[in-house]
Amino acid sequence: MPTATSWLRLRLIGLVVCILVAGFALTNVLSYRDAVDALKATILHHELPLTGSNIYSEVEADLVRPVFISSQRTAPRSPATCRPSGTNTASPPASWCPTGRTNTTTSPVCRAR
Protein backbone atom coordinates (compact mmCIF):
# COMPACT_ATOMS: atom_id res chain seq x y z
CA MET A 1 0.00 0.00 0.00
CA PRO A 2 1.39 3.41 -0.94
CA THR A 3 2.34 5.72 1.78
CA ALA A 4 1.47 9.41 2.03
CA THR A 5 4.88 10.52 0.66
CA SER A 6 4.70 8.26 -2.37
CA TRP A 7 1.15 9.46 -3.03
CA LEU A 8 2.37 13.06 -2.88
CA ARG A 9 5.23 12.16 -5.18
CA LEU A 10 2.86 10.63 -7.77
CA ARG A 11 0.60 13.68 -7.62
CA LEU A 12 3.59 15.98 -8.10
CA ILE A 13 4.84 13.99 -11.13
CA GLY A 14 1.33 13.98 -12.61
CA LEU A 15 1.06 17.75 -12.12
CA VAL A 16 4.44 18.38 -13.80
CA VAL A 17 3.48 16.13 -16.74
CA CYS A 18 0.15 17.99 -17.14
CA ILE A 19 1.90 21.37 -17.07
CA LEU A 20 4.43 20.20 -19.70
CA VAL A 21 1.73 18.77 -22.00
CA ALA A 22 -0.36 21.94 -21.67
CA GLY A 23 2.71 24.09 -22.38
CA PHE A 24 3.60 22.14 -25.54
CA ALA A 25 -0.02 22.19 -26.73
CA LEU A 26 -0.30 25.93 -26.14
CA THR A 27 3.01 26.56 -27.94
CA ASN A 28 1.87 24.50 -30.93
CA VAL A 29 -1.50 26.27 -31.15
CA LEU A 30 0.08 29.73 -30.96
CA SER A 31 2.73 28.79 -33.52
CA TYR A 32 0.05 27.45 -35.87
CA ARG A 33 -2.02 30.64 -35.58
CA ASP A 34 1.03 32.80 -36.23
CA ALA A 35 1.98 30.73 -39.28
CA VAL A 36 -1.56 30.96 -40.68
CA ASP A 37 -1.65 34.74 -40.18
CA ALA A 38 1.76 35.17 -41.80
CA LEU A 39 0.74 32.99 -44.74
CA LYS A 40 -2.51 34.92 -45.25
CA ALA A 41 -0.64 38.23 -45.17
CA THR A 42 1.95 36.98 -47.66
CA ILE A 43 -0.68 35.69 -50.05
CA LEU A 44 -2.79 38.82 -49.75
CA HIS A 45 -0.01 41.38 -50.16
CA HIS A 46 2.53 39.63 -52.38
CA GLU A 47 1.13 36.67 -54.29
CA LEU A 48 -2.32 37.92 -55.30
CA PRO A 49 -1.11 41.14 -56.95
CA LEU A 50 1.43 39.13 -58.96
CA THR A 51 -1.22 36.61 -59.92
CA GLY A 52 -3.59 39.40 -60.96
CA SER A 53 -0.85 40.99 -63.01
CA ASN A 54 -0.06 37.67 -64.70
CA ILE A 55 -3.71 37.05 -65.48
CA TYR A 56 -4.05 40.57 -66.91
CA SER A 57 -0.97 40.15 -69.09
CA GLU A 58 -2.14 36.75 -70.34
CA VAL A 59 -5.60 38.06 -71.20
CA GLU A 60 -4.10 41.13 -72.83
CA ALA A 61 -1.73 38.99 -74.89
CA ASP A 62 -4.61 36.73 -75.96
CA LEU A 63 -6.67 39.74 -77.03
CA VAL A 64 -3.92 41.83 -78.62
CA ARG A 65 -2.55 39.03 -80.81
CA PRO A 66 -5.76 38.59 -82.88
CA VAL A 67 -6.21 42.35 -83.17
CA PHE A 68 -2.61 42.74 -84.36
CA ILE A 69 -2.98 39.94 -86.90
CA SER A 70 -6.27 41.31 -88.19
CA SER A 71 -4.75 44.78 -88.51
CA GLN A 72 -1.92 43.29 -90.53
CA ARG A 73 -4.36 41.54 -92.85
CA THR A 74 -6.45 44.64 -93.54
CA ALA A 75 -3.56 47.07 -93.97
CA PRO A 76 -3.51 48.63 -97.42
CA ARG A 77 -0.77 47.47 -99.71
CA SER A 78 1.88 49.80 -100.97
CA PRO A 79 1.41 51.36 -104.41
CA ALA A 80 4.40 49.44 -105.78
CA THR A 81 2.71 46.12 -105.16
CA CYS A 82 -0.66 47.31 -106.44
CA ARG A 83 0.53 48.50 -109.82
CA PRO A 84 -1.18 46.88 -112.77
CA SER A 85 1.08 44.40 -114.48
CA GLY A 86 2.92 45.72 -117.47
CA THR A 87 3.02 49.36 -116.33
CA ASN A 88 6.29 51.01 -115.50
CA THR A 89 4.91 54.16 -113.96
CA ALA A 90 6.02 55.19 -110.50
CA SER A 91 2.57 56.36 -109.47
CA PRO A 92 -0.36 54.00 -108.94
CA PRO A 93 -3.49 54.22 -111.03
CA ALA A 94 -6.09 56.78 -109.98
CA SER A 95 -8.42 54.10 -108.67
CA TRP A 96 -5.80 52.67 -106.28
CA CYS A 97 -6.29 54.98 -103.30
CA PRO A 98 -8.87 53.32 -101.02
CA THR A 99 -9.84 56.61 -99.42
CA GLY A 100 -10.52 58.30 -102.76
CA ARG A 101 -8.45 61.32 -101.77
CA THR A 102 -6.10 63.07 -104.09
CA ASN A 103 -4.49 65.30 -101.48
CA THR A 104 -1.26 63.53 -100.47
CA THR A 105 -0.72 65.60 -97.33
CA THR A 106 -3.89 64.41 -95.59
CA SER A 107 -3.85 60.81 -96.77
CA PRO A 108 -0.78 58.85 -95.67
CA VAL A 109 -2.15 55.81 -97.50
CA CYS A 110 -1.96 57.59 -100.86
CA ARG A 111 1.37 59.37 -100.52
CA ALA A 112 2.70 58.17 -103.87
CA ARG A 113 -0.04 59.89 -105.82
QUIVENNOR-V995642 format. One record per helix or strand. SS is the DSSP state (H for helix, E for strand). FROM is the first residue (numbers start at 1). LEN is the number of residues. If there is no record, write none. Layout:
SS:FROM:LEN + SS:FROM:LEN
This chain:
H:4:70 + H:79:4 + H:108:3
